[in-house]
Amino acid sequence: MTATDTQIRATSAALLEGTRAKQRRSLGQTIRWLLLFAGGIAMIMPIAYMLSTSLKWPYEVYNVGLIPEEPHLENYAYVLEDGRFFGWFINSLIIAVLTTVSNLFFDSLVGYTLCKFTFRGRQIVFIAILSTLMIPTEMLVIPWYIMSQSFGWLDSYWGIMFPGLMTAFGVFLMRQFFQTVPDDFIEAARIDGLNEFQIYWSVALPMVKPALAALAIFVFLGNWTAFLWPLIVTTDAALYTLPVGLSSFGDEADVQWELIMTGAAISTLPTLIVFLIFQRFIIQGVAMAGLKG
Amino acid sequence: MSFYRALSIRQKRTLWAWGFLAVPIIFYVVIRFYPTGNAMVLSFQSWNLLGDREWAGLANYRVLFSDPVFWQVFWNTFKYLLIGTPISLVISFFIAYHLDKVRFAHGFLRALYFLPFMTSAVAMAWVWRWFYQGVPIGLFNNMLASVGIGQVEFLNSTTNALPSILAPAVWAGLGFQVIIFMAGLRAIPRSYYEAAEIDGVSKWTVLWEITIPLLRPTIVFIVVFSSIGFLRIFDHVFNMTTNNPGGPLNSTKPLVLMIYETAFRSFDMGYAAAQTVVLFLILLVVSLIQLRILRDS
């Protein structure tokens, strides 16, 4: 046996070993994928059962099958009939949208100022705002309630909204992102004769759009699902937000689970649909905010 | 206007800066700092919303610390943290670690795990509450019954109720943690893994010696973030136990629910304020300890 022979044999054996390893790896990958898929399906089961039950007749609710035998929209018609859910939906929408707009404007303005201006007291303002992150909402609800009571803000949109109009998290996030805006751009805009607000609005802000989008997602979702403060500040059912309304409806509907699931679906579907449309974008935003924040 | 013109460029900019900050500073003072001080002062007073605020010294705290219900609530609150945080940390890391290695339909799988994060806690609390009902109503018990296993008391048992309420909270938060973990995994330079591969190091060693140590900042963030979340749990508990808030026998009652009831059911504002100060201190201490431990070692 020549040296070349041995070499060839060794090489082919190695190659064969390589293919086997690759096959093993791809089998491993397939198993990994299947397990992740199974886990993912399990994750969305509660949502799937909520939706499927909202389409079932009462007699079918106790059936563990996921697919309704005769899917129908009667539950939605029933729940929406008296207009309460519709009103709660509108309340939630208005409050979440206005709060989001307020946060986008003020958080970015403050973040911009604390990032791009140099003046005495800047650091103190920044630390003071950041320190409010340590104060839990739960500690503030009692003073907020007292405040709302004395100013007549109970049972009003303003009363529900005012605590969340600005957030320290938003300021922090925006300040981080404005650091990526080169000072040269701002300097150039100054030379062009733009005033400081115009520079913020038409030069700096468009450059941090992804951050604004990420902040918008967090603020909107947070306000859409907020429960404790809206529960405290509203006693008039006409002013409930969806979570507060759903909570009271759940008690009232008692054991009519198909109706409760319908209410739950109504309050969950909008954010789910928004997610399905902007999926990639939202996940990037969350990762970005998480890493920077 | 002439006053403005007379300013130097530097002074003009400073003026703009304070102009931009004016409204936000008023907001933070009136809506954040003043209420914080107010809550702390109130915790030393006695007040039922109607009469005068009377000075009570340490009475609220003394009553609180000698109240057996408070200690039960205190322990419950930590149970949510002590069970919830490690479980969600391990599960979300496991999912992220494997999901990171999958290319086929990656976005789709990721979406499945993330979807629960987009739901509202109140809505999902009611969905899970239905799952937990007894036969013939609840989904879980019906499933168990169909394979011949006896009923499980989920929400009616003093031992099972707390983990049952915790489950949807963990479930809803997983997607967020998976995304954060994956972003952390992506940030680890490829070259470390290539070097390890050349050295023929086992996967297990790579995981423990490279991946996990380099993920430390991500782990710190997730642990602190989820701990604070579990210590403040309220929506799930309130909605899954509306017929007997925090029950059965206070076995699921967290501190925030106790605060809510004291303030807005009993209108004992001073006593409730003292509870909020305790919550504040717990959150502060827990996050400081975790930052210490996880940063130093």
Chai-1 contact restraints between the chains, C-beta under 6 A:
chainA,res_idxA,chainB,res_idxB,connection_type,confidence,min_distance_angstrom,max_distance_angstrom,comment,restraint_id
A,R32,B,H98,contact,1.0,0.0,6.0,A-B,restraint_1
A,W33,B,V102,contact,1.0,0.0,6.0,A-B,restraint_2
A,L36,B,H98,contact,1.0,0.0,6.0,A-B,restraint_3
A,L36,B,L99,contact,1.0,0.0,6.0,A-B,restraint_4
A,L36,B,L109,contact,1.0,0.0,6.0,A-B,restraint_5
A,G40,B,L109,contact,1.0,0.0,6.0,A-B,restraint_6
A,G40,B,L112,contact,1.0,0.0,6.0,A-B,restraint_7
A,G40,B,Y113,contact,1.0,0.0,6.0,A-B,restraint_8
A,M43,B,L112,contact,1.0,0.0,6.0,A-B,restraint_9
A,M43,B,Y113,contact,1.0,0.0,6.0,A-B,restraint_10
A,I44,B,L112,contact,1.0,0.0,6.0,A-B,restraint_11
A,I44,B,L115,contact,1.0,0.0,6.0,A-B,restraint_12
A,P46,B,V127,contact,1.0,0.0,6.0,A-B,restraint_13
A,M50,B,V127,contact,1.0,0.0,6.0,A-B,restraint_14
A,Y62,B,P136,contact,1.0,0.0,6.0,A-B,restraint_15
A,V64,B,N142,contact,1.0,0.0,6.0,A-B,restraint_16
A,V64,B,M143,contact,1.0,0.0,6.0,A-B,restraint_17
A,F106,B,P24,contact,1.0,0.0,6.0,A-B,restraint_18
A,L109,B,F20,contact,1.0,0.0,6.0,A-B,restraint_19
A,V110,B,P24,contact,1.0,0.0,6.0,A-B,restraint_20
A,T113,B,A17,contact,1.0,0.0,6.0,A-B,restraint_21
A,T113,B,F20,contact,1.0,0.0,6.0,A-B,restraint_22
A,T113,B,L21,contact,1.0,0.0,6.0,A-B,restraint_23
A,F117,B,R13,contact,1.0,0.0,6.0,A-B,restraint_24
A,F117,B,A17,contact,1.0,0.0,6.0,A-B,restraint_25
A,F119,B,T14,contact,1.0,0.0,6.0,A-B,restraint_26
A,F119,B,A17,contact,1.0,0.0,6.0,A-B,restraint_27
A,I129,B,Y28,contact,1.0,0.0,6.0,A-B,restraint_28
A,T132,B,R32,contact,1.0,0.0,6.0,A-B,restraint_29
A,I135,B,T36,contact,1.0,0.0,6.0,A-B,restraint_30
A,P136,B,F280,contact,1.0,0.0,6.0,A-B,restraint_31
A,P136,B,L283,contact,1.0,0.0,6.0,A-B,restraint_32
A,E138,B,V256,contact,1.0,0.0,6.0,A-B,restraint_33
A,E138,B,I259,contact,1.0,0.0,6.0,A-B,restraint_34
A,E138,B,T276,contact,1.0,0.0,6.0,A-B,restraint_35
A,E138,B,L279,contact,1.0,0.0,6.0,A-B,restraint_36
A,M139,B,A39,contact,1.0,0.0,6.0,A-B,restraint_37
A,M139,B,T276,contact,1.0,0.0,6.0,A-B,restraint_38
A,M139,B,F280,contact,1.0,0.0,6.0,A-B,restraint_39
A,L140,B,P35,contact,1.0,0.0,6.0,A-B,restraint_40
A,I142,B,A39,contact,1.0,0.0,6.0,A-B,restraint_41
A,I142,B,A263,contact,1.0,0.0,6.0,A-B,restraint_42
A,I142,B,A272,contact,1.0,0.0,6.0,A-B,restraint_43
A,I142,B,A273,contact,1.0,0.0,6.0,A-B,restraint_44
A,P143,B,P35,contact,1.0,0.0,6.0,A-B,restraint_45
A,P143,B,N38,contact,1.0,0.0,6.0,A-B,restraint_46
A,P143,B,A39,contact,1.0,0.0,6.0,A-B,restraint_47
A,M166,B,P24,contact,1.0,0.0,6.0,A-B,restraint_48
A,M166,B,F27,contact,1.0,0.0,6.0,A-B,restraint_49
A,E196,B,W16,contact,1.0,0.0,6.0,A-B,restraint_50
A,T225,B,S120,contact,1.0,0.0,6.0,A-B,restraint_51
A,T225,B,A121,contact,1.0,0.0,6.0,A-B,restraint_52
A,F227,B,V122,contact,1.0,0.0,6.0,A-B,restraint_53
A,F227,B,D235,contact,1.0,0.0,6.0,A-B,restraint_54
A,L228,B,F234,contact,1.0,0.0,6.0,A-B,restraint_55
A,I232,B,F264,contact,1.0,0.0,6.0,A-B,restraint_56
A,P243,B,S120,contact,1.0,0.0,6.0,A-B,restraint_57
A,P243,B,V122,contact,1.0,0.0,6.0,A-B,restraint_58
A,L246,B,V122,contact,1.0,0.0,6.0,A-B,restraint_59
A,S247,B,V122,contact,1.0,0.0,6.0,A-B,restraint_60
A,S247,B,N239,contact,1.0,0.0,6.0,A-B,restraint_61
A,G250,B,W126,contact,1.0,0.0,6.0,A-B,restraint_62
A,D251,B,T242,contact,1.0,0.0,6.0,A-B,restraint_63
A,W257,B,W130,contact,1.0,0.0,6.0,A-B,restraint_64
A,I260,B,W126,contact,1.0,0.0,6.0,A-B,restraint_65
A,A264,B,A123,contact,1.0,0.0,6.0,A-B,restraint_66
A,A264,B,W126,contact,1.0,0.0,6.0,A-B,restraint_67
A,A264,B,V127,contact,1.0,0.0,6.0,A-B,restraint_68
A,S267,B,S120,contact,1.0,0.0,6.0,A-B,restraint_69
A,S267,B,A123,contact,1.0,0.0,6.0,A-B,restraint_70
A,T268,B,T119,contact,1.0,0.0,6.0,A-B,restraint_71
A,T268,B,S120,contact,1.0,0.0,6.0,A-B,restraint_72
A,T268,B,A123,contact,1.0,0.0,6.0,A-B,restraint_73
A,T271,B,M118,contact,1.0,0.0,6.0,A-B,restraint_74
A,L272,B,M118,contact,1.0,0.0,6.0,A-B,restraint_75
A,F275,B,M118,contact,1.0,0.0,6.0,A-B,restraint_76
A,Q279,B,A111,contact,1.0,0.0,6.0,A-B,restraint_77
A,I283,B,I179,contact,1.0,0.0,6.0,A-B,restraint_78
A,V286,B,I179,contact,1.0,0.0,6.0,A-B,restraint_79
A,A287,B,I179,contact,1.0,0.0,6.0,A-B,restraint_80
A,A287,B,A183,contact,1.0,0.0,6.0,A-B,restraint_81
A,G290,B,I180,contact,1.0,0.0,6.0,A-B,restraint_82
A,L291,B,A183,contact,1.0,0.0,6.0,A-B,restraint_83
